[in-house]
Amino acid sequence: MLLAFDVGNTNIVLGVFRDGKLVTNWRLETDIRKSADEYGMIINQLFQYQELDPEDVSDVIIATVVPSILYTLQHLSIKYFRRKAIVIGPGIKTGLVIKYDNPKQVGADRIVNAAAAIEKYGGPLIIIDLGTATTFCAVTENAEYLGGTIAPGLKISSDALFEKTAKLPRVDLEAPGSVICKSTNSSMQSGLVYGHMGMVDYIVRRMKEELKACTESGKEPVVIATGGLASLIDSGIDCIDYVDKMLTLEGLEILYRKNKSKRRPLSTEDVRKQVADYEESELKYR
């Protein structure tokens, strides 16, 4: 089995794959204060609940936009699964041609999403990830990752209204059903949700226009939305073709297949030494 970690600013989504198929997935809070042992015990409990055996995990892959948690997850991988995890970053085979000015600046989640979407749907593509931040990525029919747009996510916008004003409350992120609202709560929901829908609609329209110059076949881009709030935003606009909640996890499995040829399990001595090194470093820097 493959254990995949998709680490975002708010949540860690874990997926277990068997023979290329997603068996189960879980969502945990991203907490840089937790140790490898704390995460290890949580994951062991999740495995027991699903009647999965941690000994069946043959490899681990990690994509993270939170660099400070990577050390912990690498330690976890070695200590609990006897594997040095594949980490999405420079040197990983993706099948993409990165056209960003500085390819190292592209978030791991954006690369994983693009690799998954190009394999599942073909190109050209526009990929929207509605998480802590809302990101838009443009990919050509030749698997060229052109770049995109990054905007504050719905939750960030909601938190900013609550924290930066004296009287506005914290509200649930849901569509109130009307733009002309008769309460403060519903007025805020309207601005947050419908405003975000308008932003998505506008950026997708502009991206489609700019992608035309890069699309020799004249094919219309496929628009994919993923992330926890994808269904909410999709419910009010017509520009999204597919909502694919598991896109990032499936992308990690796809990238694992592209990079697994040189993988080998760690020996008992390798595990002992690397765990000792990690634990010595934790004592020094925590």
N, C-alpha and C positions, 0 to 999 in steps of 0.2 A: 504494500500500500504506500501511497504518497501522501504526506502531510504538507499542506500548503498554508502559508500565512500571508494574508493581505492586511498589512498594518496601515491604518489611516490615523488621522489626528484624533478622531473621536473613538473609533472602534477597531478592534482586530477581528477580522473574519477568518475563521479556520475552515478548511475543507479537507476531507479525506477521500482520496481517489483509489479505486481498485480496478485494474485493467483499463485505465483511461476514463472510467465512469465515476462521477461524483456520487459517493455513498451517503455522506451526510455533511452538514456544515453547522457552525456555531458562531455566535457573535459575542465577543467580550469587550469590556471597556479597555481602552488604551491607557495604561498606567505605568509611567516610567519609573515609579517608585517600587513596583513589584520586582522581586528577585526571580531568578531562573527557577528556583525551587518552588516559589509560590505559583508561578505560571505552570510549572510541571505538575503540581498536585491538582490544580484545576483541570488541566487537560486529561490527566489520568482519570479523574472522576467523570469527565464527559465521555471518555472511552468506555468506562464501565457501564454507564447509563445506556449507551448504544450497543453494549455487548461486543465491543471491539477490543482486540488484543494489541497493546502498544508494541509488542514484540513483532507484529506483522508489518510495522512501518519500515519500509526498505529505504526510504529517502525523504528528505525535507527540502522545501524551497520557500524562500522568503522574498516578498516585495514590501518595502517600507518607505513611507515618506516621513518617518520619525527616526532620524539617525541615532538618537540617544537610547532607543530601545533595542537596536540591532545587536549590540554586545550581549544583552540579556538573552535574546532568542537564540543566538549562536551557542551560548553556554547551555541553554536548555536542550538544543538539538543534540549536542554531543553527550551530555550527561544522561538524558532520558531516552534517546533514540539511537545513540552510537553512530551518528552521522554528522559530518560537517556540512551544514546546509549550503545549498546553492543560493546565492544572494543576487537578485536582479540588479545589474549595474554594468559598468564598462567591462567589456570582454565577453559578455553573454551573447550567444547567438540568438537573434530575434527574427531574422528574415526581413527586417525593415532596413531601409536606407534613411538615416536620420539627417534631415536637412536643416535642423536647428543651427543657429550660429555657434552655439556651444553645446554639443550633444550631451555633455555631462550634466547639464542643467535640467534636462527633461526628467520629470518625476517618474519613478519606477512604475507607479500605477498607470500612468499614461502610456508608457511603452507596452506594458502587459495588455492593457485594453486594446491597443492598436494591433498587436500581434494576434490576439484572439479574434478580433473583429474581421481582420483581413482573411483569416483562415475560414471563419464561419460564414461570412457574407460576401467576400470579395470586395473589390474597390470600384470606384472611389467611395470614401466613407467620411462621415462626420460622427464623432463619438462624443457624447455628453455624459459626464460623470457628476451626478448630483449628490455630493457628499458634504463634508465640512466646507470645502470650496467647491464651486461649480466650474468644471473645466470643459473646454471644447477642443477637440483635436481633429485635424484634417489630414487624411491619408489618400494618396492618389491610387489609381488603378494599378500602378506599377509598384505598390507597397512602399512608396516614399512618404515618410512622416514629415509633413511640411511645418507643423507647429500648430498654434491655436490661440485660445483666449483663456484667461483665468479670472474668475469673478468671485466675490464673497458668496458663500453658500447661504441657503435659507436660514439655517440655524444661527450662523454668525450675524446675519442681518437682524434676526429677531433678538438675539442677545444684546446687540448694540443698542437697539431701541429701548430695551428694558434698563440697561446699565447706564446709558448716557442721558436719560431723561428723568425728571423728578416724579412724574405722576403716571407714566405709561406702565401697564402691567406686563408680566410675562404671559404669552399666549400659546395655545396649541397650534401647531402648524397644520391647518386644514382650510379648505376653501369654504368661505361663508355662504356662497351661493348668490351673492349680490355684490356689486361694486359700490352702490349707494347704500351705505350701512348706517344703522341707527344706534350703535353702541361703540364704545372705544375698542372693546375686544374684537368685534367683527370688522371694524374699520382697519385695525392693524393687520388682521388676517387677510383682508382684501388687498391691502398694499403690499404685504409680503408675498403672498402666493400669486396673485394676479400680476403683480409687478415682475415677479421672477418668470412667470410664463411669457410675459411680453418681452423680457430680455432674451430668453431662449429663442423665441420665434424670430426676433430681429437678427441675432447673431447667426442663427442657422441660415437665414435668407442671405445675409452678406457673405457667409462662407461658401454657399452654393455658387454665388456669382463669381467669387475669386477662384474657386476650384475649376470653373469652366475653362480657364486659360491653361490648366494643367491636365485636362482630360481630352486626349486625342479622339477617343471613341464617341464623345458627346454623351456618354452615359450619365444619368442623374445620380448624384451621391445617395447612398443609403444612410439614413440617420438612425443611430443606435443610442439609446439612453440606458444608463446603468446607475447604480447607487441607490441608497435607501429611500430617496424622495422622488425617484424616477416616475413611479406610477401616479403620484400626486400631480406632478407637472404635466405629464402626458394627458391627464384627464381633461385638460382645458385647452389644448392646442392640437393642431393637425400636422405639424411638421415632423413629428417623430414616427419613424416606420416600425421600429421594434423596441420594446422594453426588455432588456436582458439583464436580470438581477445578478446572475452568476458569471457575468462576462469576465471579471477580473480573476476569480478563482479558476475558471476554465482556461484562461490565458496562462496562468501559472503552470497548469498541467501541460499545455501546449509547449511552453518554453522549456519545461523539464524534458520533454521528449527530444527537443532539439539539442539539449546539452548533456544528456545522461551518458553518452558513450564512454567517457573517461572516468565515470564514478566508480568508487570502490568503498566497501565498508571499512570502518576503522577497526584496528586490532584492539584487544583489551589493553595493551600497553599504551597505544595511542590515546584511547579514551582516558585512561588514568592520568596520563601526563597533561593532556589538554584541559581536563576538568580541574586539575590542581593549579594549572597556570591561570585559568579564569577565576578560580576562587581566591587565589593570592591577590590578583588584581582587584577584585571586588573589595577585599578587606582594606586594600591600600587607598582606594578612591572613593568609597562610599562614606 
